[in-house]
Amino acid sequence: MKKHLVTLVATLAILLGALPAFAQDTLTVLCTPQEDWCVAMTQAFEAETGIKTNYVRLSSGEALARIRASKDNPEFSIWWGGPADTFIAAKEEGLFQAYESPNAEAIPAELRDPDGFWAGVYVGALGFCSNVNVLEELGIDAPTSWADLLKPELQGNIAMAHPATSGTAFTAFWTVVTLQADALEAEEAGKGYDEEGMPTEAAIDAAFAYFESFHNNVLQYTRSGSAPGRLAGQGEVAVSIIFSHDCTKFQIEGFEGILTTTFPEEGTGYEIGGMAILANAPELEAAQKWYDWALTAAAQEIGATVNSLQLPTNPDAKVPELSVNLAEVKLVDYNFLAAGASRNAMVERFDSEIAPRPTE
C-alpha cells in the first residue's frame, strides 16, 4: 500500500510539474495602445515584480473579437488600454471579472466602472491631425469642424480607422451620433434622445447620413486607430482623424512642422483608456498585481517616456508637458454607457452600409 501511495504521489508531481505555472510566474497582457508603450509597460512590470510578462498588441475592436473567440479558454489574463465603450460592451457580454483593487479609490469615480469591472488608466481627446503641406497644395485650411471634412477639396484625402476594428474610430462615430442627437433635441425635446437617454433612431440615421457623405472623401480605412496619423505625416492624405495625443507623438517622432492638430468647434469626443481582468483569467494573481500597479502614479508616468502623452487618471501622476489641456477643448457629452451598449449594432451597420472592415 505504501509503495502504491509513493508511486501515486510521484505521478501527480510529474503531472503537476508539466502544467504551466500561470498565477505566480507569468502574465500575458492584451495591450491596445501604441507598441512602444506596451513594451515599456510590460518591461517595467516584469522588472518590478519578477513576473515574466508578455503582450499581444491589438486595436480595441480586434481585441474584443479575440476575447470573445477565446472566452472559454482565455489567451490573456488582463486587457490594458483602449476606449472604455469597448470595455463596457465586453462587460455586458460577461467577458470580465470584477476586482476591488486597493488602488482604485485614487481614481476619480467617473473614470472607473462602479461595479469594479474596469478602471480608467488614461484620458485623451479626439482631434484632426493634418499635413500642412498637402493642405497648402489643396488651397484649404486645416479643418475646424466636422462639416469641414465634407468639403469636395478633400476627396480622397482623409484617413480614418474602421469603427469595427478601432476604438478611436468608434469614438469618432459616436461623437457624430451625439452631435446629431443634440441638434435634434434642440429642435424638439425627445427628438434626439429617448426617455432612457439613448440617441433616437432619427439621430443615428442622421449620423449614418453624415458618414455616407464623409465616405466620399476617405482614401483609406485602417485597422489601427493611430495609423491614419502616419499616413498624414507621409503626405498620403491631408487629414487624419485620431486622438490628439497620437498626433503629438507623430510630430515629436519625425513629423514636426508637417503635422498640425485642430479640434472641431462643434465639439469632440474623448476616451477613457480602460483596463480589466478577463473572466476565467489563467494568471489571476499576476493580473491583479498588474491591475494594482497600473493604477499607481509611477506606472502611469511611464507613457511619457515613450511620447505617449495621454492624461493620467491618477491625480498624483505628473501630467506630460505636451499633453492637451482638455479644459481648452470643447468636448461633447459623451455617453460611454450608451456607446458601449450600441457598439455591436453600430459597427455591423457601418460595415454593411458605409464600408467593409479592412482585411489587412
C-alpha positions in Angstrom: 0.0 0.0 0.0 2.8 2.4 0.9 4.5 1.6 -2.3 1.4 2.4 -4.3 1.0 5.7 -2.4 4.6 6.7 -3.2 4.0 5.9 -6.9 0.8 7.9 -6.9 2.4 10.9 -5.3 5.3 10.7 -7.8 2.9 10.5 -10.7 0.9 13.5 -9.5 4.2 15.5 -9.1 5.1 14.8 -12.7 1.7 15.8 -13.9 1.5 19.0 -11.9 5.1 19.8 -12.9 4.0 19.6 -16.6 1.4 22.3 -16.1 2.3 25.9 -16.8 2.9 28.0 -13.6 0.4 30.7 -14.6 -0.5 32.5 -11.4 2.9 33.1 -9.9 5.4 33.3 -12.7 3.9 34.6 -15.9 1.4 37.2 -17.3 0.1 37.7 -20.8 -1.3 41.2 -21.4 -3.7 42.1 -24.2 -2.4 45.6 -25.0 -4.1 48.2 -27.1 -2.1 51.5 -27.0 0.9 52.0 -29.4 3.5 49.3 -29.4 6.3 51.1 -27.7 4.1 51.9 -24.7 3.1 48.2 -24.5 6.8 47.3 -24.4 7.7 49.9 -21.8 4.8 48.9 -19.5 5.5 45.1 -19.7 9.2 45.6 -19.2 8.7 47.8 -16.2 6.2 45.5 -14.6 8.5 42.5 -15.1 11.4 44.3 -13.6 9.4 45.4 -10.5 7.6 42.1 -9.8 9.8 39.4 -11.3 6.8 38.1 -13.2 7.7 37.2 -16.8 5.4 39.4 -18.8 4.5 39.1 -22.4 1.9 41.1 -24.5 0.0 40.9 -27.7 -0.9 44.3 -29.3 -4.3 44.6 -30.9 -6.7 47.5 -31.7 -9.7 47.6 -29.4 -12.2 46.2 -31.9 -9.8 43.3 -32.7 -9.1 42.8 -29.0 -12.8 42.4 -28.2 -13.3 39.9 -31.1 -10.3 37.9 -29.8 -11.6 37.8 -26.3 -15.0 36.7 -27.5 -13.4 33.9 -29.6 -11.4 32.5 -26.7 -13.7 33.2 -23.8 -13.9 29.5 -22.8 -10.2 29.2 -22.7 -8.7 32.7 -22.4 -5.4 33.5 -24.1 -4.9 36.6 -21.9 -5.4 37.5 -18.3 -5.7 41.3 -18.5 -6.6 43.8 -21.1 -4.8 47.1 -20.8 -5.7 50.3 -22.8 -8.4 51.2 -25.3 -11.6 53.3 -25.2 -14.0 52.5 -22.3 -17.0 52.0 -24.5 -15.4 48.8 -25.8 -14.8 47.7 -22.2 -18.4 48.4 -21.4 -19.5 46.2 -24.3 -17.2 43.4 -23.0 -18.6 43.8 -19.5 -22.2 43.4 -20.8 -21.1 40.2 -22.5 -19.7 38.7 -19.3 -16.1 38.7 -20.6 -14.6 40.4 -17.5 -14.5 39.6 -13.8 -14.8 42.3 -11.1 -11.8 43.2 -9.0 -11.7 45.5 -6.0 -8.2 46.9 -6.2 -6.9 48.7 -3.2 -5.6 51.4 -5.5 -8.9 52.1 -7.3 -10.1 54.7 -4.8 -7.3 57.0 -6.1 -9.0 57.1 -9.5 -12.0 59.6 -9.8 -15.3 57.7 -9.7 -16.3 59.0 -13.2 -13.2 57.3 -14.7 -14.0 53.8 -13.5 -16.8 51.2 -13.5 -19.0 51.5 -10.4 -19.1 47.7 -10.2 -15.3 47.2 -10.4 -15.2 45.5 -13.8 -12.8 48.1 -15.3 -10.8 51.2 -14.4 -9.5 54.1 -16.4 -5.8 54.5 -16.8 -5.6 57.5 -19.1 -7.7 60.1 -20.9 -7.4 61.7 -24.3 -9.4 63.8 -26.8 -10.1 63.1 -30.4 -8.8 65.6 -33.0 -7.9 66.2 -36.6 -4.3 65.6 -37.5 -3.4 67.3 -40.8 -0.4 67.6 -43.1 0.1 71.4 -43.6 2.0 70.9 -46.9 -0.8 68.9 -48.5 -3.4 71.3 -47.2 -1.4 74.2 -48.9 -1.4 72.3 -52.2 -5.1 71.8 -51.9 -5.6 75.5 -51.1 -7.6 74.9 -47.9 -7.1 75.4 -44.2 -6.9 72.7 -41.5 -10.4 71.5 -40.6 -12.0 73.1 -37.6 -15.4 71.4 -37.8 -17.0 68.1 -38.7 -18.6 69.9 -41.6 -15.2 70.8 -43.0 -14.5 67.1 -43.5 -17.2 67.0 -46.2 -15.5 69.7 -48.4 -15.1 68.4 -52.0 -11.5 69.6 -52.0 -10.8 66.8 -49.5 -12.0 64.0 -51.8 -9.6 61.0 -51.4 -7.6 63.0 -48.8 -8.9 61.7 -45.5 -7.9 58.6 -43.5 -9.7 57.1 -40.5 -9.7 53.7 -38.9 -12.7 51.5 -39.2 -15.1 51.5 -36.2 -15.3 47.7 -36.2 -11.5 47.3 -35.5 -10.6 50.6 -33.8 -11.9 52.3 -30.7 -10.5 55.6 -32.0 -12.8 55.4 -35.0 -15.8 54.3 -32.9 -15.2 57.3 -30.7 -15.4 59.5 -33.9 -18.5 57.7 -35.0 -20.3 58.1 -31.6 -19.2 61.7 -31.4 -21.1 62.4 -34.6 -24.1 60.4 -33.2 -24.0 62.6 -30.1 -23.8 65.8 -32.1 -26.8 64.8 -34.3 -28.8 63.8 -31.3 -28.0 67.2 -29.6 -29.1 69.1 -32.7 -32.4 67.2 -33.0 -33.0 67.6 -29.2 -32.5 71.4 -29.6 -35.2 71.4 -32.3 -37.7 69.4 -30.2 -37.4 67.7 -26.9 -37.5 63.9 -27.3 -36.4 64.1 -30.9 -32.7 63.5 -30.2 -32.8 61.2 -27.2 -35.4 58.8 -25.8 -36.6 58.6 -22.2 -33.6 56.5 -21.2 -31.1 58.9 -22.7 -30.2 56.8 -25.7 -29.9 58.6 -29.1 -33.1 58.1 -31.2 -33.2 56.2 -34.5 -33.5 59.6 -36.2 -30.2 60.7 -34.6 -28.5 57.5 -35.6 -29.8 57.7 -39.1 -28.6 61.3 -39.4 -25.1 60.2 -38.2 -25.1 57.5 -40.9 -26.1 60.0 -43.5 -23.1 62.1 -42.4 -20.7 59.2 -42.8 -22.2 58.3 -46.2 -21.0 61.8 -47.4 -17.8 61.6 -45.4 -17.0 58.2 -47.1 -16.6 60.0 -50.5 -13.6 61.8 -49.1 -11.9 58.8 -47.5 -8.8 57.3 -49.1 -8.4 54.5 -46.7 -9.9 52.9 -43.5 -7.2 51.4 -41.4 -7.3 48.7 -38.8 -5.4 50.7 -36.2 -6.7 53.9 -34.7 -3.3 55.8 -34.9 -2.3 54.6 -38.3 -4.1 57.4 -40.2 -1.7 59.9 -38.5 1.3 58.3 -40.1 -0.5 58.4 -43.5 -1.0 62.1 -43.0 2.6 62.6 -41.9 3.9 60.8 -45.0 1.7 63.0 -47.2 -0.6 60.3 -48.4 -3.6 62.2 -47.1 -4.3 65.7 -46.0 -6.3 64.9 -42.9 -6.5 62.0 -40.4 -8.9 61.5 -37.5 -7.0 60.3 -34.5 -6.6 61.0 -30.8 -4.7 64.3 -30.4 -2.0 62.8 -28.3 -1.1 60.4 -31.1 -0.7 63.4 -33.5 1.6 65.0 -31.0 3.6 61.8 -30.8 4.0 61.7 -34.5 5.1 65.3 -34.5 7.8 64.6 -32.0 9.0 61.5 -33.7 9.6 62.8 -37.2 6.8 64.9 -38.5 7.5 68.2 -36.6 6.4 71.2 -38.8 4.5 68.8 -41.1 1.5 67.8 -38.9 -0.8 70.1 -37.1 -3.7 69.4 -34.6 -7.1 71.0 -34.7 -10.3 70.3 -32.9 -13.9 70.6 -34.2 -15.7 73.7 -33.0 -19.0 71.8 -32.6 -17.3 69.5 -30.0 -15.2 66.4 -30.0 -15.3 63.1 -28.3 -12.8 61.7 -25.8 -11.6 58.4 -24.5 -11.2 56.9 -21.1 -8.5 54.3 -21.6 -9.6 51.2 -19.7 -8.2 48.1 -18.0 -9.9 44.9 -17.0 -9.2 41.4 -15.8 -10.7 38.7 -18.1 -13.2 36.2 -16.9 -11.5 32.9 -16.1 -8.1 34.6 -16.3 -5.5 31.8 -16.2 -3.0 34.1 -14.4 -5.4 35.7 -12.0 -2.9 36.6 -9.2 -0.5 38.2 -11.6 -3.3 40.0 -13.4 -4.4 41.5 -10.1 -0.9 42.6 -9.4 -0.8 44.3 -12.8 -4.1 46.0 -12.1 -3.0 47.4 -8.8 0.3 48.6 -10.3 -1.2 50.2 -13.4 -3.3 52.4 -11.2 -0.3 53.9 -9.5 1.2 57.3 -10.4 4.6 55.8 -11.2 3.1 53.3 -13.7 1.0 56.0 -15.4 4.0 58.2 -15.8 5.8 55.6 -18.0 3.8 56.6 -21.1 5.5 60.0 -21.3 8.9 58.2 -21.6 7.9 56.9 -25.0 6.0 60.1 -26.1 2.5 58.6 -25.2 1.1 61.8 -23.9 -2.4 60.8 -22.7 -3.5 62.4 -19.4 -3.1 60.0 -16.4 -6.2 59.2 -14.3 -4.2 59.0 -11.1 -4.3 62.6 -9.7 -0.8 62.2 -8.2 0.8 61.3 -11.6 2.8 64.0 -13.3 1.0 65.4 -16.4 3.2 65.3 -19.5 4.2 68.8 -20.6 2.9 68.4 -24.2 -0.4 66.8 -23.2 -3.5 68.6 -24.5 -5.3 70.7 -21.9 -8.9 69.3 -22.0 -10.2 72.5 -20.4 -9.3 74.3 -23.6 -11.1 71.8 -25.9 -14.9 71.7 -26.4 -16.0 68.2 -25.5 -19.3 66.6 -26.3 -21.3 65.0 -23.5 -20.0 61.5 -24.5 -22.2 58.8 -23.0 -19.9 55.9 -22.6 -22.7 53.6 -21.4 -24.9 54.3 -24.4 -21.9 53.9 -26.7 -20.9 50.6 -25.2 -24.5 49.3 -25.4 -24.8 50.3 -29.0 -21.4 49.3 -30.3 -22.1 45.9 -31.8 -25.2 47.1 -33.8 -23.5 50.3 -34.9 -20.3 48.6 -36.2 -22.3 46.0 -38.1 -24.4 48.7 -39.7 -21.3 50.7 -40.6 -19.7 47.6 -42.1 -22.7 46.9 -44.3 -23.8 50.4 -45.2 -20.7 52.6 -45.3 -17.5 50.5 -45.8 -16.4 46.9 -45.1 -13.8 46.5 -42.4 -10.2 46.2 -43.7 -8.8 42.7 -44.0 -5.1 43.7 -43.8 
